[in-house]
Amino acid sequence: MRRLLILGGLSAFGPLSIDMYLPALPRMAGDFQASDTTVQLTLTAFVVGLAAGQIVAGPLSDSFGRRRPLLAGLGLYIAGSIAAAVSPGVELLIAARSVQALGAAAGIVIARAAVRDLYTGTAMTKFFSLLLLVNGLAPILAPVLGGQLLTFTSWRGVFVVLTAFGALLLGAVAFALPEPLPAERRHPARLGGVLRTYWHLLTDRTFLGYALTAGLNFAALFAYISGSSFALQDVYRLSPQEYSVVFGLNGVGIVLAGQLNGWLVGRFPERTLLRAGLTVSTVAGLATLAATTMRLPLPALLIPLLLMVSCIGIISPNASSLALAGHARTAGSASALLGVLQFAIGGIATPLVGLGGAGTAVPMTAVMAGFGVLALLSFATLAVSPDQRDFRSAAGRR
């Protein structure tokens, strides 16, 4: 339980640091007398820093062990959070968010690599499913917590809370998380070796197939996160309170699906569960597109939307486990590339949703359905099973 809480907290850095301060963006724009677009750069800076930080933290953790880079990353996160809380201008806030993101990236990538160090096979998939119970609650609770904080403090108080969260995890890692990577499994972090490792991963069809499957499915989730507020409130006329209930129920769906996946793993192969999750997600995504295109009543949208979003709880742990399964010696680098692909592909979804303009929910559901179909195609064409890979290798040798 202690290990689960620590690794879950580390992997929740992203949603907590993004979602908790979203309700404060309008106030920040007013305080800094800056445009909404300028203030939104604080979010862009965090996402970019999160991707860049994973690329660096992953190989470092393969070389120096997980604890030292993780402690350094947590120190960076705390420093960035403090700087954000006291920033006198939006430019310094953007810089502080970049530092904060670099530290958060270490927590996310090393938590995933540590799971690979400690577990294999179905045990690894089960633990990834359990992590959803912890970090799956973060995107549900973070906006609510951020909104409540704003009732008695300014937006700076949000960053004070994030500072305290980072300090709590720093203490937990320092005193309660043993080093999961033995010294004999480490290797030097030379630039040439790191680049060769990343090239090997990018040319490994099995890893790339599962990583793209996870990334494309993550992009569908990004489309939902970026577009659902406008689609459900502006088009379907939900109140902010009603929208928060829908958003929360979908988040609960992810958590429950993750726990169902943990129960099913071992009874069914991970590939079978992943295929089922992708199939249901794709069908549900097409149903949401049909509902918005045909202007069907709201329940016709909300039911398949809940199904599609919930499938993240099945797709994510199985795709992550299968992607990392064959890379024990380079788990940090593999975890980093897995995370970067998710955020890079997911980042494409937000502007695509915006291209359709306001006053319609079709762009959101079209992007969700499109990425869902691409995720299923990636799985079917690239993500070969171990048996298929062995067969093809043997055929090549003949």
C-alpha positions, 0 to 999 in steps of 0.5 A: 500500500505504501508503494502504491500511494507513493508511485500513484502520487508521483504519476498524478503530478501531471493532472494535479499540476494542470487541472488544479489551477485551471479555475484560476486562469481568469483571475490570473489574467486580471491580476497580470493585466494580460490576455487569456492567450498569454496566461494560457502559455503557462499551460503550454509551457508546462506540457512542453516541459513535461515532455522534455523532462521525461526525455532527460529523466528516463535515461538518467534513471537507467544510469544512476538508479531511480531515487537520485534523479527522482529526488532531484526532480522533486526538488525542481518541482518544489522550487518551480512551485514556490517561484510560481506562487511568488511570480510578480509577472506572467513571464516569470510565471511561465518560466516557473511553470517550465521548471515545475514541469521538468520536476513533475516529468521525473516523477511521472516517468520514474514511477512508470519505470519503477513499476517495470523494475518491480513487476513483470507480466500480469503482476505489472499490468495489475499494478498499473491498474491499481495506480489508476485507483490513485492517480485516476482520482486526480483529474476528478478532484483537482478542478474541484479542489482548485475551485474551493481553494479560490473561495478563500485564497488567491491563485497563488494559494493553489501553487502553495498547495502544490508546493506542499504536495511536492514536499510531502512526496519528497519526504515519502521518497526519501524515507519510504521508497527503497531503490528499485533498480539494482546497480548491476542493471544500470548502464552509463548515460552517454549521449551516444548510448542514449540516442541509440537506445531511443532509436532502438525503441523507435524501430522496435515495431512491438514497442512502437505499436503499443506506444502509438496505441496508447498515445492515440487513445490518449489523444482521444481523451485530450479531445474530450478534456479540451472540448467537453466544457464548451460542447456540453455547456454551450451546445447542450446547455448544461450548467457548470455544476451539471457539467462537473457532475458529468466530468466527475462521473466519467472520471469515476468510470476510468477508475472503475474500469481500471479496477475491473481490468485488474480483476480480469488480468490473469484470467484473460491475456493482456492483448485480449483485454486491450483489443476489447477495450479498443473495440468498445472505445472505437464503437462508442466514439463512433456513437458519440459522433453519430449523436452529435451529427444527428443532434440526438438527445443528450443521453444519446451522447452521454452514454457512449461518451461514458463508455469511451472515456471509461475504456481508458482504464482498460487500454492504458494499463495493458498498453503500458505493460505490453510496451514496457515488457521487453525493455527491462534494462532500459525501462527508464528510456522506454517509459520516457518515450511512452510518455512523450508520445502520449503527450505529443500526440495528445497535444495535437487533439486540442487545436483539431477540436478548435478548428471546427468553431464554436456552437457545435459538439461535432468537432470534439466527437469527430476528433475523439472517434478519429483517434479511437479508430487510429488507436485500434488500427495501430494495435491491429497492424503494429502491436504484434504479440510475442508469439507473432514476433517470435514466429516472424523472427524464426521465419526470417532466419529460415 
